[in-house]
Amino acid sequence: MANKIGRCLREWGINKIFTVTVDNASSNDVTVKELSKQLTKMGTNLMNGNHLHVRCMADIMNLMVQDYLKESSVSIERIRHAVRYVRQSPARLKRFQECFDDEQLNCKKTLCLDVPTRWNSTYLMLCRAVEFESAFSHYASSEIGLRHYLEHSYIEVGIPTGDLLSSDWENVKRITKFLEIFYLLTLKISGSRYVTSNIYFLEICAVAVYLKQLIANEDIVLSEMAKKMKEKFKKYWGDPGKMNKIIFISCILDPRCKLESVGYALVKMCGEDLGVTIQAEGGST
Protein backbone atom coordinates (compact mmCIF):
# COMPACT_ATOMS: atom_id res chain seq x y z
CA MET A 1 0.00 0.00 0.00
CA ALA A 2 2.80 2.42 0.88
CA ASN A 3 4.50 1.73 -2.48
CA LYS A 4 1.26 2.50 -4.31
CA ILE A 5 0.80 5.74 -2.40
CA GLY A 6 4.42 6.73 -2.99
CA ARG A 7 4.07 6.05 -6.71
CA CYS A 8 0.93 8.20 -6.90
CA LEU A 9 2.63 11.05 -5.05
CA ARG A 10 5.56 10.98 -7.48
CA GLU A 11 3.23 10.93 -10.49
CA TRP A 12 1.30 13.89 -9.11
CA GLY A 13 4.49 15.80 -8.33
CA ILE A 14 3.75 15.90 -4.59
CA ASN A 15 6.86 15.39 -2.48
CA LYS A 16 6.08 17.19 0.77
CA ILE A 17 3.59 15.47 3.07
CA PHE A 18 2.88 16.89 6.50
CA THR A 19 0.33 14.38 7.83
CA VAL A 20 -1.58 11.35 6.61
CA THR A 21 -5.03 10.71 8.06
CA VAL A 22 -6.23 7.10 7.93
CA ASP A 23 -8.68 4.89 9.80
CA ASN A 24 -7.64 2.63 12.64
CA ALA A 25 -7.00 -0.62 10.80
CA SER A 26 -3.70 -2.11 12.03
CA SER A 27 -2.49 -2.43 8.43
CA ASN A 28 -2.52 1.36 8.17
CA ASP A 29 0.05 1.61 10.98
CA VAL A 30 2.45 -0.39 8.81
CA THR A 31 1.53 1.61 5.71
CA VAL A 32 2.31 4.96 7.35
CA LYS A 33 5.64 3.68 8.72
CA GLU A 34 6.70 2.47 5.27
CA LEU A 35 5.55 5.72 3.69
CA SER A 36 7.59 7.62 6.27
CA LYS A 37 10.69 5.69 5.16
CA GLN A 38 10.05 6.64 1.53
CA LEU A 39 9.65 10.31 2.44
CA THR A 40 12.92 10.13 4.38
CA LYS A 41 14.70 8.82 1.28
CA MET A 42 13.19 11.71 -0.69
CA GLY A 43 14.48 14.12 1.97
CA THR A 44 11.02 15.56 2.59
CA ASN A 45 9.98 13.78 5.78
CA LEU A 46 9.10 16.71 8.05
CA MET A 47 10.17 16.31 11.70
CA ASN A 48 11.45 12.82 10.84
CA GLY A 49 7.88 11.65 10.38
CA ASN A 50 7.17 11.78 14.11
CA HIS A 51 3.81 13.40 13.50
CA LEU A 52 2.99 11.94 10.10
CA HIS A 53 0.27 9.56 11.28
CA VAL A 54 -3.09 11.09 12.25
CA ARG A 55 -5.87 8.74 13.27
CA CYS A 56 -9.26 9.49 11.73
CA MET A 57 -11.51 11.00 14.38
CA ALA A 58 -14.69 10.09 12.51
CA ASP A 59 -13.61 6.44 12.40
CA ILE A 60 -12.88 6.37 16.15
CA MET A 61 -16.28 7.93 16.80
CA ASN A 62 -17.83 5.24 14.63
CA LEU A 63 -16.14 2.47 16.63
CA MET A 64 -17.34 3.98 19.91
CA VAL A 65 -20.93 4.37 18.79
CA GLN A 66 -21.14 0.94 17.14
CA ASP A 67 -20.18 -0.67 20.45
CA TYR A 68 -22.95 1.30 22.15
CA LEU A 69 -25.56 0.30 19.57
CA LYS A 70 -24.73 -3.39 20.01
CA GLU A 71 -25.84 -3.09 23.63
CA SER A 72 -29.19 -1.60 22.56
CA SER A 73 -29.82 -3.90 19.61
CA VAL A 74 -33.20 -5.38 20.66
CA SER A 75 -35.16 -2.11 20.70
CA ILE A 76 -33.39 -0.88 17.58
CA GLU A 77 -34.13 -4.13 15.74
CA ARG A 78 -37.81 -3.93 16.60
CA ILE A 79 -38.03 -0.40 15.24
CA ARG A 80 -36.04 -1.39 12.15
CA HIS A 81 -38.31 -4.37 11.42
CA ALA A 82 -41.44 -2.25 11.91
CA VAL A 83 -40.14 0.44 9.55
CA ARG A 84 -39.12 -2.19 7.00
CA TYR A 85 -42.58 -3.79 7.13
CA VAL A 86 -44.40 -0.49 6.51
CA ARG A 87 -42.07 0.51 3.67
CA GLN A 88 -42.28 -2.85 1.87
CA SER A 89 -45.67 -2.07 0.34
CA PRO A 90 -47.24 1.12 -1.07
CA ALA A 91 -50.56 0.02 0.45
CA ARG A 92 -49.00 -0.37 3.90
CA LEU A 93 -47.27 2.99 3.62
CA LYS A 94 -50.52 4.67 2.56
CA ARG A 95 -52.36 3.12 5.50
CA PHE A 96 -49.58 4.23 7.84
CA GLN A 97 -49.79 7.78 6.50
CA GLU A 98 -53.54 7.72 7.15
CA CYS A 99 -52.66 7.16 10.79
CA PHE A 100 -51.10 10.65 10.77
CA ASP A 101 -54.57 12.14 10.33
CA ASP A 102 -56.07 9.83 12.93
CA GLU A 103 -53.42 10.90 15.42
CA GLN A 104 -53.54 14.54 14.24
CA LEU A 105 -49.89 14.55 13.24
CA ASN A 106 -49.11 17.51 11.03
CA CYS A 107 -46.03 16.12 9.30
CA LYS A 108 -44.98 15.80 5.66
CA LYS A 109 -42.01 13.57 6.44
CA THR A 110 -41.97 9.85 5.85
CA LEU A 111 -40.24 6.85 7.37
CA CYS A 112 -36.63 6.15 6.44
CA LEU A 113 -34.83 2.83 6.70
CA ASP A 114 -31.21 2.70 7.81
CA VAL A 115 -28.12 0.92 6.59
CA PRO A 116 -27.21 -1.09 9.73
CA THR A 117 -23.45 -0.73 9.17
CA ARG A 118 -23.77 3.07 9.17
CA TRP A 119 -24.76 4.22 12.62
CA ASN A 120 -25.58 7.76 11.51
CA SER A 121 -28.32 6.40 9.23
CA THR A 122 -29.60 4.35 12.18
CA TYR A 123 -29.74 7.54 14.24
CA LEU A 124 -31.78 9.29 11.54
CA MET A 125 -34.15 6.32 11.23
CA LEU A 126 -34.76 6.27 14.98
CA CYS A 127 -35.31 10.04 15.16
CA ARG A 128 -37.93 9.83 12.44
CA ALA A 129 -39.60 6.80 14.04
CA VAL A 130 -39.86 8.59 17.39
CA GLU A 131 -41.77 11.40 15.67
CA PHE A 132 -44.29 8.78 14.52
CA GLU A 133 -44.60 6.83 17.78
CA SER A 134 -48.33 7.44 18.14
CA ALA A 135 -48.90 6.58 14.47
CA PHE A 136 -47.04 3.30 14.95
CA SER A 137 -49.19 2.47 17.99
CA HIS A 138 -52.36 3.24 16.03
CA TYR A 139 -51.14 1.22 13.04
CA ALA A 140 -50.13 -1.79 15.15
CA SER A 141 -53.52 -1.86 16.90
CA SER A 142 -55.42 -1.92 13.61
CA GLU A 143 -53.06 -3.91 11.36
CA ILE A 144 -52.56 -7.48 12.55
CA GLY A 145 -50.01 -7.96 9.76
CA LEU A 146 -47.38 -5.88 11.57
CA ARG A 147 -47.74 -7.85 14.79
CA HIS A 148 -47.58 -11.11 12.85
CA TYR A 149 -44.47 -9.92 11.00
CA LEU A 150 -42.66 -8.96 14.21
CA GLU A 151 -43.57 -12.27 15.86
CA HIS A 152 -42.17 -14.27 12.93
CA SER A 153 -39.05 -12.23 12.14
CA TYR A 154 -35.75 -12.64 13.96
CA ILE A 155 -33.12 -10.37 15.46
CA GLU A 156 -30.69 -13.24 15.05
CA VAL A 157 -30.97 -17.01 14.81
CA GLY A 158 -33.32 -18.28 17.49
CA ILE A 159 -34.25 -14.83 18.82
CA PRO A 160 -37.62 -13.54 17.50
CA THR A 161 -38.09 -9.79 17.16
CA GLY A 162 -41.30 -9.67 19.21
CA ASP A 163 -43.86 -6.89 19.63
CA LEU A 164 -42.95 -3.23 19.89
CA LEU A 165 -43.25 -2.31 23.57
CA SER A 166 -43.50 1.01 25.35
CA SER A 167 -40.09 0.23 26.86
CA ASP A 168 -38.65 0.05 23.32
CA TRP A 169 -39.82 3.58 22.61
CA GLU A 170 -38.29 4.78 25.87
CA ASN A 171 -35.01 3.08 24.98
CA VAL A 172 -35.01 4.58 21.49
CA LYS A 173 -35.70 8.07 22.84
CA ARG A 174 -32.76 7.62 25.21
CA ILE A 175 -30.57 6.36 22.37
CA THR A 176 -31.36 9.26 20.03
CA LYS A 177 -30.73 11.81 22.77
CA PHE A 178 -27.44 10.10 23.60
CA LEU A 179 -26.32 9.90 19.95
CA GLU A 180 -27.26 13.44 18.95
CA ILE A 181 -23.96 15.00 20.04
CA PHE A 182 -21.97 12.30 18.24
CA TYR A 183 -24.03 12.75 15.07
CA LEU A 184 -23.55 16.53 15.03
CA LEU A 185 -19.87 16.13 15.85
CA THR A 186 -19.37 13.67 12.98
CA LEU A 187 -20.98 16.12 10.56
CA LYS A 188 -18.72 18.88 11.84
CA ILE A 189 -15.43 16.99 11.59
CA SER A 190 -16.31 15.44 8.22
CA GLY A 191 -16.63 18.78 6.47
CA SER A 192 -14.91 18.97 3.09
CA ARG A 193 -15.33 22.69 2.34
CA TYR A 194 -13.61 24.06 5.41
CA VAL A 195 -10.54 23.31 7.51
CA THR A 196 -11.14 20.79 10.30
CA SER A 197 -7.67 20.26 11.81
CA ASN A 198 -8.02 23.28 14.12
CA ILE A 199 -11.17 21.89 15.78
CA TYR A 200 -9.93 18.31 16.18
CA PHE A 201 -8.54 18.54 19.71
CA LEU A 202 -11.30 20.72 21.17
CA GLU A 203 -13.91 18.30 19.85
CA ILE A 204 -12.07 15.37 21.44
CA CYS A 205 -12.25 17.24 24.75
CA ALA A 206 -15.95 17.92 24.21
CA VAL A 207 -16.54 14.17 23.86
CA ALA A 208 -14.53 13.47 27.03
CA VAL A 209 -16.54 16.00 29.03
CA TYR A 210 -19.83 14.69 27.63
CA LEU A 211 -18.97 11.12 28.61
CA LYS A 212 -18.04 12.25 32.12
CA GLN A 213 -21.42 13.93 32.47
CA LEU A 214 -23.25 10.85 31.24
CA ILE A 215 -21.34 8.54 33.58
CA ALA A 216 -22.56 10.69 36.49
CA ASN A 217 -26.14 10.59 35.14
CA GLU A 218 -28.87 9.16 37.39
CA ASP A 219 -30.04 7.00 34.49
CA ILE A 220 -28.18 3.75 35.26
CA VAL A 221 -28.50 2.36 31.72
CA LEU A 222 -27.17 5.56 30.19
CA SER A 223 -24.36 5.71 32.72
CA GLU A 224 -23.27 2.13 32.00
CA MET A 225 -23.28 2.73 28.25
CA ALA A 226 -21.15 5.85 28.72
CA LYS A 227 -18.66 3.87 30.82
CA LYS A 228 -18.23 1.33 28.02
CA MET A 229 -17.73 4.08 25.45
CA LYS A 230 -15.25 5.73 27.80
CA GLU A 231 -13.09 2.59 27.65
CA LYS A 232 -12.98 2.80 23.86
CA PHE A 233 -12.23 6.53 24.15
CA LYS A 234 -9.28 5.82 26.47
CA LYS A 235 -7.82 3.36 23.96
CA TYR A 236 -7.21 6.16 21.45
CA TRP A 237 -7.34 9.41 23.42
CA GLY A 238 -6.84 8.36 27.04
CA ASP A 239 -3.33 9.79 27.27
CA PRO A 240 -2.93 13.25 25.68
CA GLY A 241 0.81 12.89 26.19
CA LYS A 242 0.82 10.17 23.53
CA MET A 243 -1.47 12.00 21.09
CA ASN A 244 -0.13 13.48 17.88
CA LYS A 245 1.11 16.94 18.87
CA ILE A 246 -0.02 18.38 15.55
CA ILE A 247 -3.60 18.48 16.79
CA PHE A 248 -2.48 20.77 19.63
CA ILE A 249 -0.46 23.00 17.31
CA SER A 250 -3.26 23.43 14.77
CA CYS A 251 -5.59 24.45 17.59
CA ILE A 252 -3.07 26.93 19.00
CA LEU A 253 -2.60 28.50 15.56
CA ASP A 254 -6.32 29.20 15.35
CA PRO A 255 -6.56 32.87 16.44
CA ARG A 256 -9.89 32.12 18.13
CA CYS A 257 -8.27 29.54 20.41
CA LYS A 258 -4.54 30.02 20.97
CA LEU A 259 -2.63 28.40 23.84
CA GLU A 260 -5.15 29.34 26.52
CA SER A 261 -7.91 27.25 24.94
CA VAL A 262 -5.68 24.18 24.75
CA GLY A 263 -4.73 24.55 28.42
CA TYR A 264 -8.35 24.98 29.46
CA ALA A 265 -9.42 21.92 27.40
CA LEU A 266 -6.63 19.78 28.85
CA VAL A 267 -7.71 20.59 32.40
CA LYS A 268 -11.35 19.76 31.55
CA MET A 269 -10.30 16.52 29.92
CA CYS A 270 -7.59 15.26 32.28
CA GLY A 271 -8.11 17.10 35.54
CA GLU A 272 -6.21 20.01 37.07
CA ASP A 273 -2.89 18.33 37.89
CA LEU A 274 -2.34 16.30 34.71
CA GLY A 275 -3.78 19.00 32.45
CA VAL A 276 -1.43 21.68 33.79
CA THR A 277 1.54 19.27 33.58
CA ILE A 278 0.89 18.43 29.93
CA GLN A 279 0.43 22.10 29.09
CA ALA A 280 3.74 22.98 30.81
CA GLU A 281 5.57 20.23 28.95
CA GLY A 282 4.13 21.43 25.65
CA GLY A 283 5.10 25.02 26.40
CA SER A 284 8.68 24.07 27.21
CA THR A 285 8.88 22.05 23.99
C-alpha positions in Angstrom: 0.0 0.0 0.0 2.8 2.4 0.9 4.5 1.7 -2.5 1.3 2.5 -4.3 0.8 5.7 -2.4 4.4 6.7 -3.0 4.1 6.0 -6.7 0.9 8.2 -6.9 2.6 11.0 -5.1 5.6 11.0 -7.5 3.2 10.9 -10.5 1.3 13.9 -9.1 4.5 15.8 -8.3 3.7 15.9 -4.6 6.9 15.4 -2.5 6.1 17.2 0.8 3.6 15.5 3.1 2.9 16.9 6.5 0.3 14.4 7.8 -1.6 11.3 6.6 -5.0 10.7 8.1 -6.2 7.1 7.9 -8.7 4.9 9.8 -7.6 2.6 12.6 -7.0 -0.6 10.8 -3.7 -2.1 12.0 -2.5 -2.4 8.4 -2.5 1.4 8.2 0.0 1.6 11.0 2.4 -0.4 8.8 1.5 1.6 5.7 2.3 5.0 7.4 5.6 3.7 8.7 6.7 2.5 5.3 5.5 5.7 3.7 7.6 7.6 6.3 10.7 5.7 5.2 10.0 6.6 1.5 9.6 10.3 2.4 12.9 10.1 4.4 14.7 8.8 1.3 13.2 11.7 -0.7 14.5 14.1 2.0 11.0 15.6 2.6 10.0 13.8 5.8 9.1 16.7 8.1 10.2 16.3 11.7 11.5 12.8 10.8 7.9 11.6 10.4 7.2 11.8 14.1 3.8 13.4 13.5 3.0 11.9 10.1 0.3 9.6 11.3 -3.1 11.1 12.3 -5.9 8.7 13.3 -9.3 9.5 11.7 -11.5 11.0 14.4 -14.7 10.1 12.5 -13.6 6.4 12.4 -12.9 6.4 16.1 -16.3 7.9 16.8 -17.8 5.2 14.6 -16.1 2.5 16.6 -17.3 4.0 19.9 -20.9 4.4 18.8 -21.1 0.9 17.1 -20.2 -0.7 20.5 -23.0 1.3 22.1 -25.6 0.3 19.6 -24.7 -3.4 20.0 -25.8 -3.1 23.6 -29.2 -1.6 22.6 -29.8 -3.9 19.6 -33.2 -5.4 20.7 -35.2 -2.1 20.7 -33.4 -0.9 17.6 -34.1 -4.1 15.7 -37.8 -3.9 16.6 -38.0 -0.4 15.2 -36.0 -1.4 12.1 -38.3 -4.4 11.4 -41.4 -2.2 11.9 -40.1 0.4 9.6 -39.1 -2.2 7.0 -42.6 -3.8 7.1 -44.4 -0.5 6.5 -42.1 0.5 3.7 -42.3 -2.8 1.9 -45.7 -2.1 0.3 -47.2 1.1 -1.1 -50.6 0.0 0.5 -49.0 -0.4 3.9 -47.3 3.0 3.6 -50.5 4.7 2.6 -52.4 3.1 5.5 -49.6 4.2 7.8 -49.8 7.8 6.5 -53.5 7.7 7.1 -52.7 7.2 10.8 -51.1 10.6 10.8 -54.6 12.1 10.3 -56.1 9.8 12.9 -53.4 10.9 15.4 -53.5 14.5 14.2 -49.9 14.5 13.2 -49.1 17.5 11.0 -46.0 16.1 9.3 -45.0 15.8 5.7 -42.0 13.6 6.4 -42.0 9.8 5.9 -40.2 6.8 7.4 -36.6 6.2 6.4 -34.8 2.8 6.7 -31.2 2.7 7.8 -28.1 0.9 6.6 -27.2 -1.1 9.7 -23.5 -0.7 9.2 -23.8 3.1 9.2 -24.8 4.2 12.6 -25.6 7.8 11.5 -28.3 6.4 9.2 -29.6 4.4 12.2 -29.7 7.5 14.2 -31.8 9.3 11.5 -34.1 6.3 11.2 -34.8 6.3 15.0 -35.3 10.0 15.2 -37.9 9.8 12.4 -39.6 6.8 14.0 -39.9 8.6 17.4 -41.8 11.4 15.7 -44.3 8.8 14.5 -44.6 6.8 17.8 -48.3 7.4 18.1 -48.9 6.6 14.5 -47.0 3.3 15.0 -49.2 2.5 18.0 -52.4 3.2 16.0 -51.1 1.2 13.0 -50.1 -1.8 15.2 -53.5 -1.9 16.9 -55.4 -1.9 13.6 -53.1 -3.9 11.4 -52.6 -7.5 12.5 -50.0 -8.0 9.8 -47.4 -5.9 11.6 -47.7 -7.8 14.8 -47.6 -11.1 12.8 -44.5 -9.9 11.0 -42.7 -9.0 14.2 -43.6 -12.3 15.9 -42.2 -14.3 12.9 -39.0 -12.2 12.1 -35.8 -12.6 14.0 -33.1 -10.4 15.5 -30.7 -13.2 15.1 -31.0 -17.0 14.8 -33.3 -18.3 17.5 -34.3 -14.8 18.8 -37.6 -13.5 17.5 -38.1 -9.8 17.2 -41.3 -9.7 19.2 -43.9 -6.9 19.6 -42.9 -3.2 19.9 -43.2 -2.3 23.6 -43.5 1.0 25.3 -40.1 0.2 26.9 -38.6 0.1 23.3 -39.8 3.6 22.6 -38.3 4.8 25.9 -35.0 3.1 25.0 -35.0 4.6 21.5 -35.7 8.1 22.8 -32.8 7.6 25.2 -30.6 6.4 22.4 -31.4 9.3 20.0 -30.7 11.8 22.8 -27.4 10.1 23.6 -26.3 9.9 20.0 -27.3 13.4 18.9 -24.0 15.0 20.0 -22.0 12.3 18.2 -24.0 12.7 15.1 -23.6 16.5 15.0 -19.9 16.1 15.8 -19.4 13.7 13.0 -21.0 16.1 10.6 -18.7 18.9 11.8 -15.4 17.0 11.6 -16.3 15.4 8.2 -16.6 18.8 6.5 -14.9 19.0 3.1 -15.3 22.7 2.3 -13.6 24.1 5.4 -10.5 23.3 7.5 -11.1 20.8 10.3 -7.7 20.3 11.8 -8.0 23.3 14.1 -11.2 21.9 15.8 -9.9 18.3 16.2 -8.5 18.5 19.7 -11.3 20.7 21.2 -13.9 18.3 19.9 -12.1 15.4 21.4 -12.2 17.2 24.7 -16.0 17.9 24.2 -16.5 14.2 23.9 -14.5 13.5 27.0 -16.5 16.0 29.0 -19.8 14.7 27.6 -19.0 11.1 28.6 -18.0 12.3 32.1 -21.4 13.9 32.5 -23.3 10.9 31.2 -21.3 8.5 33.6 -22.6 10.7 36.5 -26.1 10.6 35.1 -28.9 9.2 37.4 -30.0 7.0 34.5 -28.2 3.8 35.3 -28.5 2.4 31.7 -27.2 5.6 30.2 -24.4 5.7 32.7 -23.3 2.1 32.0 -23.3 2.7 28.3 -21.2 5.9 28.7 -18.7 3.9 30.8 -18.2 1.3 28.0 -17.7 4.1 25.4 -15.3 5.7 27.8 -13.1 2.6 27.7 -13.0 2.8 23.9 -12.2 6.5 24.2 -9.3 5.8 26.5 -7.8 3.4 24.0 -7.2 6.2 21.5 -7.3 9.4 23.4 -6.8 8.4 27.0 -3.3 9.8 27.3 -2.9 13.2 25.7 0.8 12.9 26.2 0.8 10.2 23.5 -1.5 12.0 21.1 -0.1 13.5 17.9 1.1 16.9 18.9 0.0 18.4 15.5 -3.6 18.5 16.8 -2.5 20.8 19.6 -0.5 23.0 17.3 -3.3 23.4 14.8 -5.6 24.4 17.6 -3.1 26.9 19.0 -2.6 28.5 15.6 -6.3 29.2 15.3 -6.6 32.9 16.4 -9.9 32.1 18.1 -8.3 29.5 20.4 -4.5 30.0 21.0 -2.6 28.4 23.8 -5.2 29.3 26.5 -7.9 27.2 24.9 -5.7 24.2 24.8 -4.7 24.6 28.4 -8.4 25.0 29.5 -9.4 21.9 27.4 -6.6 19.8 28.8 -7.7 20.6 32.4 -11.3 19.8 31.6 -10.3 16.5 29.9 -7.6 15.3 32.3 -8.1 17.1 35.5 -6.2 20.0 37.1 -2.9 18.3 37.9 -2.3 16.3 34.7 -3.8 19.0 32.5 -1.4 21.7 33.8 1.5 19.3 33.6 0.9 18.4 29.9 0.4 22.1 29.1 3.7 23.0 30.8 5.6 20.2 28.9 4.1 21.4 25.6 5.1 25.0 26.4 8.7 24.1 27.2 8.9 22.0 24.0 
